[in-house]
Amino acid sequence: MAMAAWPLVSSSQTQRLEPVVVTGTREPTPLDWLVADVVVIDSQRIRDSNADSIEDLLRREGGIQLSRNGGPGQSASVLLRGTSASHTVVLVDGVRIGSATLGQTDLSAISLAQIERIEILRGPGSSLYGADAVGGVVQIITRRGSGAPQFAAHAAVGSYASSEADAFASGATQGFDYAASVSREASDGVSAVKPGDTFGLFNPDRDGFKRSSIQLRGGFSFAPGQRIGASIVDSRLRSQYDGAEYNPPTFAPDPSPDFRIRFDTRVGSIDYRGALSSQWTTSLQLAEQRDDLVSGGTSFSRYLTERKQVTWQNAWTPAAGQQVVGALEHVDETVTAPFPAPQRRNSAAVLGYTAQLGANKLQADWRHDHNSVYGNVSTGKLGWRFDVQKDLSLRAVAGTAFRAPTFNDLYFPGFGVPTIRPEHSRSVEVGVAWKNSVSSAGATLYRNDLRDMIGYQPDRTFCPADPSYDFGCAANVSRARLQGATLTASHRIGAIGVHGTVDFLDAKDRSTGQRLARRAAHQETFAIDWTSGPWTFDASVLDVGARPEGGVRLAGYQLLDLKARYRITPNWQAEAKLLNATDRRYEPAHDYQSLGRQAWVGIRYAGGGL
């Protein structure tokens, strides 16, 4: 369950503002107290970023690679520590989102304009959040009002007939708080598929998109420490893509239809949070999530996921520096698809303990899930951190996680098998972190072993007797080992700041010894910013290594992004950016292409304290 999280002033001489996060323990916790590997992307970094989308923003963090079928607006997901898109849980204000048929979250429908911050838990998260948190958890936290009325707006235009605009208002008065934002983005784009692709999907038309979003969030604090609230986030994506239809009599691929996607995602919730005593806090959240995808050329298919979620959570502080968290959660999942599928229900109990005992910090989580389809699964995690000195710490974490079979894995005609088991994983990681008022550095080594991985089984003898399975079926077919290292460093020298990440990844199918598709063996980012009077300049480089996919080796690539900002007045700022400045042509996935060089100019206003 998402809670309000506010900056906390540390006791150091520099009085740094340390973030308070919720994803690492499910309760607001200072980032410096955590054992888990959690990264926070705050609102300032989101506004200052060169990223063209949420998925592009995420991949600039260590341990995350991007999978996207074309440019912005095309189907996109993130690969966290080498796991697949189905191994990452995505939450919006504590509510799980994504398709239950595909078992993953398409981030292309989500606008950056509605986001206050993003918290990323790297490593096993099933002991807190249940199925699918094998690689980790991405939690999107929307804006919440506080203080005097505030207003902000932004508009920009760019190459490929691109445009974006958003506005935001918030505040609080007499116990009421409110926040509202709207946004719209559009681009003509380029053809998503390259000419001469393997499966004959190329269509020379432009595959553009339009994305609109609205976010409303408000609450009433009727007594000290007591608040009730409600929120809704509604995003709508309309995009074109390249596909093919296979019509008689030849059944040859016909890419000529104008293939389109209508993708709507909505998250709504009401919640209560109250301090029952100085040691006890309780929270209750009722939420509903809807993920509606319609796609096709001359004929269309619809895949609709509906979730209803109830979470009751309690936090008890038995002594200073110690906290016990207990939660009960129930989720109903229903899908509407071109095939019949029953409703799926999941009930879970969560128990967590964190402690700060001098230089030692401990964390233990346990969760038990009971699912109406695949039965009972228990997961756990243990972590320890030792502060060698004020600015240097060591940590170690071990945990288990699992991925649930999707509705497609279970029920898709001629493919799904209802007896498929969940995937399971065991992981370990060790890390070291150092920081002072102007510098930081860290290193994490991890290994994650997965078994009973769900995939395509071509051997007919392992499939049901029904003739529709003559070409294979879904099955628990493989094992994988994901191991790697993430290195980060940053430093500020006066008006100049530098930041870099280096990732090494060895992701292999243990049954065949082959590298897993779409995983680069290395990825690096480097960014520098410089402020001089009213001017701020940013430059960032992303280097992605070669990746295997579809029997070929996709070449590595490098992207250079540039940005300049000029502060006209305290409230007005002009912006210009050049994405992919060297016009690098590359394949984000096999046979797909992304945008070339793209220029943007824009204006931003922030008033009333923003």
MARNU-922032 format. One record per residue: x, y, z of N, C-alpha, C in turn. Coordinates in pm, whole numbers, plus 50000, padded with zeros to 5 digits. Layout:
<firos>
XYZXYZXYZ...
</firos>
This chain:
<firos>
500854988150000500005000050000500885012450000500575022249914501365034449907500995043650021502015049550079501825059050188502465072350148502095082850218502765095550196504215094450242505105099750164506525099250202507105113150185507685118450292508195132050290509695132050322510425142250273511865142750301512135143150451513205137250489513625136850629515025142750639515215152150728516525158550743517415149450824518585146350773519515137750844520215145650954520915138451039521615144851150523045148351117523435146550991524805149550953525045164550954526285168550956526625182650960526175189950834526105182750722525695188950597524185190150587523435184050681521975184850683521375180650547521825169550494521265164550369519815160650390519025162450286517645157850287517625143550234517365134050319517345120050279515925115950240515735109450125514395105250085513815095050182512495095450194511765085250267511005077150162511175064050162510605055550058509685045250121508785039750037507825029850087508055015950026508705015249911508755002649837509634992249905510674996349975511604986750034511034978850149510024984350221509464977450338507934977750342507284984850249505844987550244505424998650338506335003850420506045014850511507085025850489506715038750512507705049550495508955047150579510115046750511511385043750577512475052350515513315058750595514435066350538515305057350450515685062550336516475054550242517765049650305518365057650392519615053750456519455042150554518225038750591518005027750684517805014350614517625014650483517235002450412518394992950392518064980150393519004969750353518844966950204517604967350155517324964350015517954974749922518124970949796518704979549693517564987649629517354999849676516265008349630516825021149571516315025049455516705037349387515475046349376515665059249398514575068949389514865078849276513895080549187513955090949085512945101549126513405112949174512495122849229511955132149119511045141149160510355149549063511315158848989512345163849056513295172548989514065165148880514485152948909515195145048807514285141648691513005139248718512065136348609511935148448518511765160348577511605172548496512885175748419514045173248478515315176948414515805166448315515205154748315515715143748233515535146348084516405140148005516275140147859515385128847809514885120447896514165108447855512895111847776512585103647674511405105947592510165098747646510325090647754509215082747806509635076947940508685070948012509015065048141509995053448125509815045448018510715034048001512145038747969512255049747894513585055047864514215060947989513405067048075513925072148202514445060848290513705049748297514085038748384515385032148340515585031048210516765023548164518065031148187517975043648228519175051248261519665048148402518895039848475519325035448608520075022148597520955019648690521725007248687520834995148701521174984548630520464971948641519224970748556518924980748471517684980548392518024982048244517474972948164517554974148019516144975547962516054980447839514774983647777514464974247663513194969847658512694962147545511524970047485511684974647358510624982547295510534979347148509324977047099509114973346958508984985746871510064993446863510065005646784510415017546869509895029346829510175041746898509155044747006509135057047056508175060947159506735058147116505925053547212504545050047184504335035647145505415028247115505305014047084505405005847212504974993347204504954984447319506334984047386506344986547519507614987947589507534981847728508654976347771508764970947907510234971347946510494969248076511864969648125512304955848171513594953148155514214940748198515104944148317514714939548435515394943248559516334932048602517614935048609518664925448643518594912948556518324914948429518344903948333517094895648327516124898248412514874890748406514014895848290512924888948261512054893148152511064903648202510284909048108509274918948145508244913048240508034899848234507054893248321507574891348463508814894848489509424892748620509534905648702508834915948660508864928748732507444933048765507194935948890505894941248933505934956348919504884961948859504734976448848503514980748928503714990349017502654995549102502445010349075501195014749087500875028949088500215031849222500905039349306500405042549441499985029849516500785019449504500535007049576499614997349507499085000749389498134992249317498834985749199498754972549191499384965149081498664968348950499454970548843498894972948711499514963148612498914962248492499464953748387498464943648337498844936848231497984926948166498124913448233496984907348271497024893948329497094883248221496804886648096496934876947987498384875647943499074887047926500484886747891501384885148013500904889348130501704888348251502784898948261502574910548200503574921148206502884934648191503614945148222503094958648214503704965848095502844970748006503304978847894503354993347942504574998647955504745012048009504445023047908504165019647784503985029747681502765038447704501795033847785500575041747807500725051747920501825051347995501975059648114502775072148082502245083748120502915096548096503775100448215504915106548187505775111548294505145123348367504175130048305503645142348361502895140148492502365128148515501575125548635502405120848754503715119448736504515112248834505255121848926505115119549057505885127049156507275121049174507335107849181508625101149189508435086349155509555079749130509555065449101510535058749195510105047949259510975040049345511205026449280512445022449273512825009849209513475000849312512864989449336513464979049421514124969049329515464968449333516204958849251516484946549335516074934949284516234922549357514884916749395514874905249460513614898049485512644906349568511384906749523510364914449594509104906749623509084893649594507864885849616507504884749763508494885449852508204884349995507424896450047507374907149968506554918750002505364920449908505564917449778504564920949678504014909149599504424897049631503814885349570504354881649434503494875349353503894869649225504534879849134505534875349059506164882348947507274891948987507504894149117508584903249157509904895849168510294889049060511524881249057512734890349036512624899748942513704909148919513614921349009512394924649049512214936149136510854942549121510744954749169509484962149172509744976449127508864981649044508874995749006507575001949058507695011449149506515018049202506465032649155505365036049088505115049549039504215056549140504685067649192503935075049293503495088349234502165090449232501625102449169501695114349263501415125949208501555138449282500465139749389500845145749502499915148349612500085162849657498975169349689499005183349724499415185849867500045197449890500405201850024500685216750018500515223550131500885237550140500005246850059500585258450023499855268749948499555263849807498545269849742498215265849604499435267249512499595257549426500715257149333500195253849194500885258949093500495256248954501745254948869501725245748777502845243948685502295239648549503015243348444502615239548309503855238448222503725230648117504855228148028504315225147889504995230147786504625227247648505885226847563505905217947464507085216647378506665210847243507455213947140507265208147007508595202546961508515192246874509745185846829509635180046690510745174246645510785167746515509795156246508509535151346387508565140746361507155145246400506875158546384505575164246418505175160646561506135161346652505915157546791505505169646874504705167046975504285177647066503935171647201504035179847306503625175647439503235187847521502245186047606501785196847693501195190747818501415197347932500845192548057500655204148152499755202448248499485212548350499185205548481499545212148591499405206148723499025216848824498095213548914497695222549021497555214649149497935220649263497835213549390497815223449505497495218349623497505226649742496815219549856496685226649968496005221250086495455232850167494255230750224493635241050306492605234750399492615238650524491635234550625491475219350629492575212250623492545197650631492395190550500492025197750395491865191550262493145193350181493555182950109494655184150014494185179349878494735185049773494275181749638495445182949540495355175049433496325175749323495625170949196495875177949086495275174248958496255177348847496325168648750497195171048635496585165148510496885171348396496455166348265497655167148172497685158448073498785158747976498325152947843499025157047738498785151447606500095151447529500395140347462501595138947382501225132747247501965136247144501695130747011502965131146927503055122046832504185121846739503795113446617504245117946499504025109946378504955097946372506135098746436507055087346442507585083046307508065070646303508545064146182507935050246176508155043246069507705029346061508365021146172507565014046249508115006546362509034995346315508724989246201509484977846151510404982246037511584976346031512544979445926512134973145793512504979345680512294972845551513044959645544512444949645478513094936745462513124928345587512164930045676512154922545801511874907745775512174899545872512114884945858510704879945827509674885845889508334880345878507404888345787507934897445709507134904745612506104913945674506484920945781505564929845850505714944445809506784947845735507064961945707505964968445625505564980245672504644989045601505275002945605505425009745491506175022345490505475034045559504255032045608503575043145675504255046545808503995058445860504535062445989503675056646102504335051246201503635045346315503725055046433502825064646433502835074746536501935071046654501795080646747500965077946864500405091046919499335089546997498765100247078498505094547216498935101747318498775097047455498215108547540497135105747611496545115847698496335109647836496495117947939496405112948077495765123448165495095118648269494555127348372494785120748506495135128848606495375123648741494705132848842493945126948933493285134349040493585127249172493955135049273494255129149403493895139149513493175134649613492785143649720492545136249849492485143849958492255137550087491805147550190491385142250304490935150650415491515145150544492265153550615492815149850745491855154950852491015145950902489945150050992490395150851137491595146151167492175147051300493675145151286494475149351384495925147351374496275132651350497035130051244497455116451213496395107851150495255113651109494165105951050493795112050916493855104250808493545109350675492815099050593491805103650520491165095450418491445101950283491615093850180491965099350050491405091249936491485096949818491045090249696491915094949581492095086349483492895090249366492435082449244492695088349128492435081449001493475086048899493975076548824494895079148714494325072348591494115079948485493525074648361494425078548245494955068448174495845070848060495285063947937495375070647825494855065147700495905066847590496215055747526497205055547418496525051247289496745058847183496295055247049497535055046961497875043346908499115042246832498925033146712499845034746616499905026146498501105016946510501025005346449502144996046448502124988046319503164980846292503254972346173502944957946211502054951646136501684937746158501334931346025500694919846030500304912845907499054904445934498254902945830497124893645832497414882445733496894870645760497194858745680495864853245627495524857645506494214854645450494304843945342493224836045325493204826045217493104833345082493504826944974493874812744969495364810144994496224820544987497674818144999498164818445143497444825345230497844827345370499214833945382499594841445278500844849045282500644861445370501694866345433501554878145519501154890445437500134897445483499654909645419499824921145518500884929545499501144940345595500444953345558499584953445455499014966045406497974972445497497214965045579496224971945665496904981745760496144991645801496625001545896496384996146037497404989646092497264983246224497304994046333496354993046426496235003146531496014996646667496405004046770496214999846909495395010446981494415005747057493705014347151493955008347290494735015347369495175010047498494785019847607493895015447696493445023747808493815016847938494385024548030494685019048162494205028948267493545023648371492965032048475493225025848611493595034248706493815030048845493045039448935492165033849018491415041949113491475035649250491515044049355491585038649490491015048449590490575043049704490275051049822491065044949936491505053250029492385048050134492205055750264492605049250370492625055350504493945051850568494525061650637495745059250714495625066850845495865059850954495715066351082496675060951187497135069951272497985066151385497075063151504496985050351540496145046451652496805049451785498135050051786498905053851904500285057951856501165061351948502525065051910503305053251853502805041051877503505029051830502775021651720501535025451689500735017151599500075025851491500275022051365499655028751251498935018351166497735021551122496975012251039496595019050908496485011150803496145016150670495185006450603494285012050525493335003950449493195010150310493295001750208493155006650071492234997249991491265003349922490394996349829490705001849691491034993149597491504997949466490934989449354490874995649237490444988649116491334993049001491784983448922492654986348808492074979848683492184987048571491604982348444492634984648333492924974148259493914974448152493214969248026492904977947930492044974547816492814976947687493094966047614493864966747489493034961347374492854969547270492204965547146493194968047033493454957946951494434959646844494024951646722494514956146604494254948946482494314957946361494074951746242494064958946115492654960046060492184949445991490804949245944489894942046043490454933746129489714927646239490494930346368489754930646479490364935046604490154924746714491144924046805491074915446923491124924347047490414919947151490374927747274490844919147392491744924647471492224918147593492034928047708491144924447799490784933147910491124926348042491904933148125492204928448261491544937848360490844932048456490234939848564490674933848697491184942448785491634938148917490904946149025490514939149128489984945549248490864941349365491384951149437492404948549539491994954849672492134947249778491894952049914493154949149995493674959450063494874957850144494654964250280494904956450385494874961650522496264959650580496874970550624498264970050668498424976950802499264971050888499534976651020501034977151044501474987851106502884989451142502984991951293503814984051358504014984751503505474987651531505714997551615507075001151656507274997051801507794985051825507924980451964509004987852041509994993151971511095000552035511715009651930512455019551976513095028751883513995021251786513845024251657514675017751556514195004251511513044999651559512514986751518511074988351469510704980451370509354981151315508914967451267507664964151297507034951851248505864956051159505824950651039504754953550944503984940750915502674941450925501824930250889500754934850793500444926750692499454930750592498664918650546497394921050517496524911450452496074917550320496124909650214495814914950081494984904850004493984909749933493164901149848493004907849712493214900149604493094905149468492244895649386491254901149317490454893649219490874898149080491224888648993491604891648855490594885248760490084893448668489154888748566489654893348430489584884648330490014888548196488874886248097488834895147998487974893347881488894892047762488824880547695489764877647587489054869047481489714866647367489104858247264488994843547305489274840347431489144826647480488544827047620487844816547662487244816547796488324814547904488174822048014489104820848125488364823948254488544815748357487854818248483488484829848560487754834948657488314845148746489374838848835490404846648868491474841748953491514850349080491604843749194491624850749323492924847549396493474857849460494704855949537494564862849672494814855149779494824860549915496224858749972496684868950044498074868550092498184874550231499154869650305499544875250434501014878850428501364890650480502734895750475503174899150617504414895550648504994899050777506424903650754506744915550803508094920950785508644926950912509964926150926510634931651045511874939150999512034951451045513244959151020513764964651151515094965751159515694970551283516984977951253517224988751328518464996051324519104994551462520104985851470520744982351597522184986951592522384999751626523715005351616524185005751472525334999851445525874999651310525244988851223524424980151283523784969351209522344972851175521954969551051520584971151007520104957650953518924953450996518404940350961517044941650896516754932450806515424931750745515074917250717513844913450754513334900050727511904901450679511564895450565510224895750509509754881550481508454879350499507854866550464506454869150412506084861650310504744863050252504224849350209502944847150233502284834850188501124838650097501134833249975500064835649878499264822949857497944824449857497054813449820496264817849698496464810649587495834814049461494834803349421493694807549369492634798149333493024789249216494074792649142494484784849025495724776449054496784782349106498044775049121498384771649265497504774549360497684769649497498514778849584499324772749673500034779949778501504782149743501994794149770503414797249750503864806249865504974802649928505564811050033506944815949987507234828550016508514834449979509074842150098510384844050098511014851150208512274858250165512724867450250513964874850222514614878850354515944877550359516744881750474517824891350426518004902050500519034911750462519754917350583521014920550564521844926350670522714937150611522814948250685523684959250643524524963550762525784966450734526694970650840527344983750798527184993850881527805006850855529205006950912530175005250825531575004850866531965018150929531505028850870531665042150924530505050450872530485063350905529315071550873528985071250724529975071250636529745072350493529965059250416530245048250484530565035750417529755024250477529115016350391528305005150440528464993050351528274981350410528274968550340526914962150361526444954250265525154947750282525144934350209524234925550254524024912450190522544909050201521994903650092520564900250086520414886750017519534878350071519174865650006517654864550008517074859749899515624858849895515114849149791513844845749804513144837349706512024845549644511634841749523510574848649451509924838949354508804842949294508154834249196507374842449095507164836548977506304842448874505114833248852503924838948851502704831148829502494828748680501924817248641501544815348501500474825448463500544830648341499564840448294498304833248246497264840948217496044835048161496334829048023497244835047947497634829047819498324815647842499234814947940499934802447970498954791348010497864795348074496924785548128495814781748030495314791647954494044789247884494014792747736495094798447680495024802147538494824789547452493834789647362493524777647282494724772547204494974759547216496054753347143497434756647196497514763147313498804766647371498784765147524497804771147591497764771147735497484757547796498094754847913497944742247985497614745548131496424742048180496014746048315496874740548429497674730348402498484724248508499894730048520500194740548446501524746648454501794751748595503034749748640503444754148773504044768248766504024775548877504724788448881506234786648866506894796948815508354797348815508844801148955510044796448990510614799649121512054804449105512474812849197513854817849191514444818949330515784817649335516564820049456517694829649418517864839949498518874849849462519674854149584520894858449557521764864249659522434876449599522744886149686523484897949640524304903549754525394909849719526224916949816526544930549757526684940449844526944953749794527734962149890528334972749836529054982549915528644996349865528475005849958528075019349920528865029450003529255040249936529995051050003529435064249954529305073950045528855087150002529225097550106529385109850058529525121350145528655132450087528905144750124528005155450083528065158449934529135154749863529265158149721529525146049632529775134449689530145122849609529435110349659529315100649570528795087549609529335077149512529415064849559529835053649475529265040949535528995031249450528445018649498528695007449401528654995249453528814983249370527944972249427527264965149339526424953849378526734941949289526954930449348527094917749277525884909249310525304902749209524094894749233524094882049149523354872249197523094860049121521674855549150520964852049044519574847949055519384835148974518994824349040518754811548972517264809148961516804807048837515384804748808515184790448762514084784448808513724770848763512254770548726511864759948657510494758048609510034769748522510954775448445510584786848361509574782848254508594791248234507494788248142507864793148003507704784347904508004787847767507314778447671507744778747547507144770547441507784756647440506924746347443507364732547435506974726947297507954725247206507614720647070507324705647062507724697847163507544683347158506094679847190505394674547092503974671347105503684661447218504624653047251504374642647351504234648347492504694660747514504584666947646503344675847658502504675747555501324684547551500044676447565498914682947595497634675847604497304668447475496424658347487496104649647374495274656547266494634667447298493784674747203494584677947077494014675546956494734678146831495154692746814494514701946883494894716046868496294718646921496884708946997498234710547051499284703446965498934700246840499884693146754501154701046725501104714246745502274722546715502984727146843502654721046957503334724447081502414731347180502974735047295502174740747402503064748247500502434754647596503174760947705503564750347807504744751947866505224742047964506334748248048506634741548160507814745148240509014738448173509784746248096510744740148004512204742748036512534752648120513954756048128514334761648264515654763648279516244770148396517164781248346517384790948428518264801948387519074806548507520234812148478521054818548580521374832648533521034842348616521284856348587522264861448691523414865648647524404870848740525084883048678525454892248765526044904248711526504913648819526884925548775527384935948865526874949348817526514957848914526104971548885527014980948963527654990148892528544999948952527985013848929527965022249031527465035949018528435045649085528465057749034529305068149094528765081749054528895091449144528525105249112529415114649192529585126749138530435136649206530035150549158530065160049248529765173849213530945182749251531365190749153532445200349173531865214049144531435221049246530845234049226529595233249140529635239649023528485240148933528405228248840529355219048850529405207648758529105194848835528185186848780527885173848838528045162848735528605151448777528775140048688528185127648755527665118748672527055106448722527275095448619527565083448666527775072448574527325059148633526915050048547526595036348586527215026748485527635015348534528175004748448527504991748492526964984548394526314971748422526974960648342527224949548409527674937248343526634926448372526244919248270525194909248286525534896448211525464885348281525594872148221524274864948243523414864848141522074858948150521994847148055521934834948112522004822848029520904813048063520444806147960519574794647975520454782948020520214777848142521084767348195520844753948125519744752548054519494740147982520294739447853520524751047788521224751247660522574758347666522804766347769524024774147776524004786747691522874789647626522774801247539522384813747617522874825247569522464837847629520994840447603520304846547699518894849747684518714861347588517614860947512517354870947409517174884847468517574894847392517394909047421518184913947543519094905747596519904910147709521304913647661521684926047684523044930347651523994926047762525184921847724526174917747824526704929547904526564941547850526994953447925526154965347881526004974947971525324987447941525894998248033526165010147976526755020948053525975033948028525915042148129525385055648113526365065448176526455077148116527275087848171526535100948148526445109248252525755122048240526545132848309526475144848254527135156548313526215168448302526165176648406525385188948402526235200448454525945212248400526715224148436525775235948443525825243448552524985255148571525855267548577525455277748498526175290448497525145301648490524925308248601523905318748605522535313048573521825318948477520495313848443520535301548352521715297348308521845286248212522165273248284521585262348232521955248848273522095240348148523195232948139523455224348024523605209948074523025200547998523105186348032523525178447909524325168347931524685158847825524705144947885524165135147812524155121347861524455111847746525155101247779525505090947681525015077547734524345070147649523915056547680524615046947584525305037147638526005027047557525395013447587524835007047486524194993947502524974983847419525324972647479526094962447408525244954147313525904945347242525224936547147524294927047221523194922947151522184914247212521764903447113521564891047161521054880647072519534881047065518994878346948517544877046934517204871146798516304861446798515834855646672516924849546588517954844046652519034837746577520054847346519519954860246550520914869946500521504877646618522534885046590523194893246692522934907846659522144914546745521864928646724523074936846768523504945946684524684953846713524454963146831525514965646905525434975547012525264989446955524914998947041524725012646994524985022447108525215035047068525455045747163524545057547127523945063647228523065075047208523585086947288523655098547222524055110947286522865120447289522485124947409521395134447427521935147247489521455158747438521885171747486520675180047527520845188247630519735196647676520285209647731519565220647704519905233747758518645240047816518805246647932517685253547997518115267648033517195276948014517485290948047516385296248138516775301048256515825306348353515525320848317514345323148257513965336648214513625345348334512775340148421512405346348547512365335248651512145338448778512045327548876510955317448844509935321548764508825312448733508855306448594509605312648503509595308248363510965302848322510915291948244512145285848195511965281248052512915284547967512925279647828513835267547820513475257847735514215245347725514415241447579515515234947552515785229247420516585216447439516275206347361517045193947372517195187447235518265179847222518555172547100518795158047139517835149447105517925135347138518575127647024519385117647059520105109946957520845119646865521655128246926522285139346853523135134746735523705122846741524545117946632523745110346526522405110246540521515103646444521855088846427522085081946539522475067946535521265059246499521425050646399520385041246358520645027846425519645022746495519835010346570518525002846582518614990246624517444981846644517184980246794516094986246846515764983846987515324969447011514844962646906514534948446907514704943546763514784930446744515064924846612514024929146510514484935346400513674940046288512854952546320513074958646435512384971146469513384982646463512854994746444513715006346439513155017546526514045026246572513665037346656513865050346581513605061446650513735074546587515205077846563515435086446465516745092246446516895104646532517685114146485517885126546560516545133846577516315139046700515065146146726515335158546809514915170146759515075182846828513775186946894513885193047013512725197947088513005212047137511965220447141512025233347210510755234647292510875240647412509705241447499509825252547601508745254447673508665264547778508015258347901508485262448020507965256848144507665268048243506535266948310506155276648413505915269348544506365275248653506105269848786505875281448881504695281848944504375293049032503755288349161503625297249253503005293949380503835284649464505155285449450506025277449536506635265449469506215261949346506845250549278508245254249233
</firos>
